[in-house]
Amino acid sequence: MGSKIHEFNLWAETKGWVIRTKSSHELNLDVHVSTRYNNIPDEYLDFLRVVKQCVSPSEQTWFLCENEYNHSTDTAFRWNEFELLSLEAAAGDDQWTSEIKTWWDHYLPIVISVHGGYSFYAIDLINEIGTIVRGEEPEFEEVTKVAEHLDEFLQLIMSNSLVIE
């Protein structure tokens, strides 16, 4: 396990997060996810091999883990919930629908939040590969870069430079 992931898990546990680690470090992502996102950075794959569940104390923000990507949780939000909402808004507009699908092909959601409105963090897989961006409603596809890579993202959370509730 990466040292930053281990450090984050320890930090999160002391802050009241629900952290469950996996007993085996195998990763079996749904074929639709692994095919669509075939260049996921190793540091996030390492996170997914280790972390089974990671939920903030408020239970309003959570990291997406293997079970979410494989549709094997009973959460009300799917891992691609905000893409689906955008597609619903674009219904009947083929060009807009295509633009939304293409955009989400480039960004893998890794955190979902319903705290103070819908927002997410995602990994850029095309433009600045590995950077972490944040998007929020109503225009989910308008994002702001928050970190150069996952380790920096986790460090920002631990240092309270990036508050996730």
N, C-alpha and C positions, 0 to 999 in steps of 0.2 A: 504494500500500500504506500502511495506517495506520502511523504512526511507532511505536506500541507493538508492533505485529506485527513490524516490521523490527527493533526493539530486542530483542524476545524471540528472534527467529531468530538474531541475532548472539550473544546471551547463550548460547542453547542449544548452538550450535555449539562455543563455547569450553568448554562443560561436558561435551562428549562425546555430546550427543544426535545422533541421525540426523535431519537436517533436509534435506528435499528440497523445493525450490520449483518451482512450475509455470512452464513456459515461456510459456504463454498465460494470461491472467487470466480466461478464460471459466469459467463454472460451469454444469454440467449435472447437477443432482441427479436421482436416480431419481424418477419421477413419484409413486410411493407416498410417498416422503419429503416431496417438495415440496407435495403435496396435504395430507398429514396435518399437516405443520408449515408452514403458510402465512404465519406471522408471525415468522420467524427474524430476530433483530436484525441490522441492517446490519453491525455490527462483526464478527459471526461469519461472515456471508456474505463479507466482505472477507478474513477469515482463510482461508476455504475457496477463495477465488479465487487466493490466493497460495501456500498451503502444500499440498504434495502428500503429504508424509509427515513425521511428527514423533514420534519414539520416544525414550524415555528411555535413558540409558546401560545400565541393567540389562535393557532390552528387556521389562520387566514392566509398563510404563505407556506408553500412547500416546494421542495426540489422534486423534479420528476425523476423517478427511478425506473428500474427495469419493469416492475409490475405495472406502472402507469403506461409505459410504452407498449406493453403487451396486453393492455386492456384487461388486466386481472386484479383490479382493485374495485372497491365499491364507492369510489369518490364520485361526486356529482359532476366533476369537470374531467373531460377527456384531455389527454396530453396535448392535443391540437385544437382545443376548444376555441381559441381566438381566431384561428384560421377558419374554422367552421362558421363562426359568427360573421366574419368578413364575407365569406362565400354566400351566406344567407342574405346579407345586405346587397350583394351583387347579383342576386338571382335575376335571370333574364338578360343580363348584360354579359355577353360572351367575352368581350375584350377585357372587361374589368375582372371577370372570373379568372381568365387566363393570367392576368397580371398578378392577382392575389396568389394563385397557385405557384407561379414562378417565384414570387418573393419568398413564400414559405419554403420552397425547395432550397433556398439559400440560407435559411435560418432555422436552427433546431432549438425549440423551446426547452429550457432546463429548469426554470422556476416559474410557478404560477402564483399570483397573489390576488386576493379579493379584498384586501385591506384598503379601504378608502377608494374603491373602484377597481376595475379589472386592469391588471398589468402583468407583465412577464419579463423574464430575462431569457436571452437566447444566445447561442453560439453562432457567429458568422462563419459559414462554411465555404464562401465563395470569394468575397471581396477582401477582407482582412481576416484571413482564416485564423480561427481560434479566439478572436476578440469577443467580448461579451457586450451585448447591447440590451437596452431596456426599451420596451414599448408599452403603451397604455391606450385605453379607450379614449375617444371613439375611433381614432385612426391607428390601429395596431401596427400597421406597416411603416409608420413614421417613428424611427428609433433613434436613440442616443447611445453612443458608445460609453461604457462605464469602466471597462477594464481591458487590458491587453490580452489576458489569458485567464484560465480558470483559477490558477493559484493566486493571481492578483485579486480576482473577484472574491475569493474566500478570505484573503487577508483584509480586504476592505470591509467585509462584514465583521470580522473579528475585531477590527480596530474601531468599529462604530463609525467609520467614514461613510459607510453605506448602510443605512438602517433598513433592515428587513423585519417586518412585524407580521 
